[in-house]
Amino acid sequence: MEIKRITTNTLREFKQKGEKIACLTSYDYSMAKLVDGAGIEVILVGDSASNVMAGHETTLPITVDQMIYHAQSVVRAVKRALVVVDLPFGSYQGNSSEALRTAVRIMKESAAHAVKMEGGVEIEDCIKRVLSAGIPVMGHLGLTPQSIYKFGTYTVRAKEEEEARLLRSNAKLLEDLGCFGVVLEKIPARLATEVSKELEIPTIGIGAGNGCDGQILVIHDMLGINKDFSPRFLRRYADLAEVMNTAFVNYMKDVKAGDFPNEKESY
């Protein structure tokens, strides 16, 4: 049976029908294959790889080359999901020509389907330039981790009226520019619901309540692999850290006891 690919148009149709959109991050072939096989509609190759794959404190250190490596691995596994790749910090801000070069490299070298960029009016020219090349762009507003040193904290954004007004304005700008969707991160649920109703493009929430058109979580967080991160918005769907630790300990015991491999496991 032919597998029908998820496209940017599919996501808009989901919103029109009132069908929620399920998104997860992935960074490698094996995990992406499982995520895609489960039917998740959007896979984000997030710059969160900087944290969960490389152990950095922030998303800032990851490079374009590293993002391409992760994106290539994911794309090889995916048959149905829409694969979106983060443009990493420093590869697009303030320079539309560099933004275009980065986006083109990612699309050509990874065969991904779209890119994601953090920010609103301050990166308007960069978004325009990327879109002008026919590259689909997903926006990202609210808590934007690439700007963490400017904010100085990972607290909820847009609680005050002025910042909420700016977020609304930026969301409409992203839609008008031609972005196919926008991630709303760690903002009040009421604001996210209102913005979602105001836009024709789908919103994807993370820590933004259930009024968004879809949701996304970092896969290592929701699987319970990463125990160091426990924000209010996170629901753990498994405790793989415990499962994996048990498997490792049992393997070690069997090796130490000379029980692995046994006769059936030998040639």
N, C-alpha and C positions, 0 to 999 in steps of 0.2 A: 504494500500500500504506500502510495506517495505521501510523504510528510509535508504538510503545508507550513511554510516558513512564516514566522512572526515578522511583520514589518512595522515601520513607523505608522503606516496607515491602519494596520490592524489595531494598534494601541488606541488610535483615535476612535475607531469603531467600538472598541470595548467601552470607552468613556461614554459614547453616545447611547450605548445599550445599558449602561449602568453596571457593567461587569468589571469587577475589581481586577487589577493587574498585579501579578506576583513576580517579584524581582529578588534576586540574590546576587552576591558577589561570588566570583570564582577567579582563581589565579593559575590553575594547572589543569592538565588534560584529564586526569582521573576524576577529580572532583567535578569538573565541568560536565563530563559525560554523565555522571549521576544526576546532576542538577537538571540538565537538558532532558534526560530520560524520564524524570519525574513530571515534566510538563511545565516547569517554570518558564514564564514568557520572556523575561528580560534577564540577561546575565551581564552584570557590570564588572569589568576588569578594573577594579578600583585602585586608586593610588594608596588605599588602605593596605595594599600589599607591602608598603613600606613598614607598616606596623606589624602585621600578622605573619608575614613571610620573612621579613628581614630584621625585625626586632628593633626598629627605630622608634623613638618616642613620638615623632610626628610624621606626617605624610610628606614633608618637604624634601627629604634627601633623595627620594626615588628619581631615577633618570628616565629620559625618553627611551633609551636602549633597553632598560629593564622593563619598562611598560610594554614595549613591543614584544619582548621575550615572553612575558606572561600572556599577552593577548594572542600571540601565535599558538601557544599551548592550548588555550581555551578554544579558539576557533577550530582547531583540528578535531575537537571532540563534539562540536555542536552541530546538530542536524536541523533543529527547529527554532531555538530561541534567537532573539535579537541580541547581538553582542555589542555592548557600548563600552568604550575605553576612555578612561580619564586622561585628559592632557595634564601632565604633571606640572608642579609649581616651577615657575621660571621659564616655561617653554612657550608661553603665549601672552602673558600679562604685559600690556604697554607697547606691544610691537605686533601689529597685524600681519606683517610679512612673515615674522617668525612663527606666529600662530598658524598661518597657512602651511608653512613648511612642516611644522610638527604634525599637523592633522593629516597632511598628504602622506608623510612617512608612515604614520600609524596605519592609515587605511591601506596603503600599497603593500607594506611589509607584513602586516598581520592578517589582512583580508577581513577585518572587523566591519561592522555595519554602520557604526556611528561613533561620535566622540562626545564627551561631556566636559563642560567648562564652568568654573565657579565664578559667579559675579553677575552684575547687571550693567547699569549704564557705564561703569568704568571700563568695561571690556566690550562695549558696543561695536567699536570698529573691528575688533578681532573676530567677533561672532559673524559680522557681516562678511568679512573676508573669507572665512572658512565656508560659510554658506554659499558664497558666490562660486565656489569650486564644486558645488553639488554634494558637499559632505553634510550629512544630517548631524544636527547639534542638539544635545540635551542640556538644558540649563541647570543651575544649582544655586539656590538662595537660602537665606537663613543663616544657620551656622555653617560657615565655609571653612573647613579645616586647614586649607592652604593659607588662610589669613589669621591663623591662631595667635601669632605673636602680636598682631594688631589688636585683636580682641582681648588677649591676655587671659582668656578663660574659655572653658567649653560650656558655659552656662546657656540657658535658653535665650534665644535672640527674639527681637521684635516684640518685647513685652510693652515697651513704651509706644505711645501713639505716633511719634515722629518716625521711629524706625519701622513701625508697622505700615505707615503710609508709604515709605520708601520701598518696602518690600512689595507692596501691592503694585506700585508704579513700575518696579523692575520686572515683576512677573508679566505685566501687560506688555512691556517693552520686548521681553524675550519672545512672547507670542507674536507680536507684530513683526519682529525681525525674521521670524520663520523657524524658530526652535520647535521641535516636534513634541517636547515635553519638558518638565522641570521638576527637579528634586527639591523638596522643601524639608530642610533638616532642623530639628529641634526648635520649633516655634510653637506658640500657643495653638491648641487644637482648634479653637474657634476661628482664629485668623486663617489657618490652613484650610478649613472648610469653606470659609467665605471666598478665599482666593481660588479654590478649586471650582466653585460655582461661577466665578467671574470669567474663567478661562475656557476656551474651547479645546485647548490642548490638555492632555492628561498631566496630573500632578502625581508624583511619587513621594510618599512620606517616609521619614525616618525620625521618630520622636516628634511627630506632628499630628497625632490623633488619627481617628479612623474616617475622617471626612475627606481624605485625599482619594484620588482615583486608583491608587495602588500603594504598595508598601515594599520597602527594601530593608534587608539586614545584612550585616557582614556574616558570611557563612561560618567562620570560626567562632563567632560569638553565639549564634543561635544553636550551633551544635554542641556548645559547651566545651570546645577545645581550648578556647581562650578564657581562662578563669579570672584574669586580671582586670576585666572590663565588665562592670555591672551597672549600667545606667538604668534609670527607671523605665525607659521605653523598651528594653530588651526582654524578650521572652525566649527562654532556653527550651528548645524542642528535644534536646537530648543531652546526655552527660557523657560525651565521648571521651573526655579526659579520663574519667574513671574506668570506662570500658577499655580504653587503650592501655592505661597503666596496669590493669589486671592482666591483660594479654602479655605485656612485656615481662611482668614479674613471673607469670606462669612459664613463659618461654625460657627465661633465665634459669628457673628451677629445673626444668626438664633437661636443659643443656648441662647444667652443673651435675645433675644426677646421672648423666649418661643415658637418659631415657629418650632423648631426641638426637638424631633420628633413630626410630626403631627398625626392626627387620623389614616391615612392609614399606617403610619410607626409604629403603636403601636399594641399590641396584646390584 
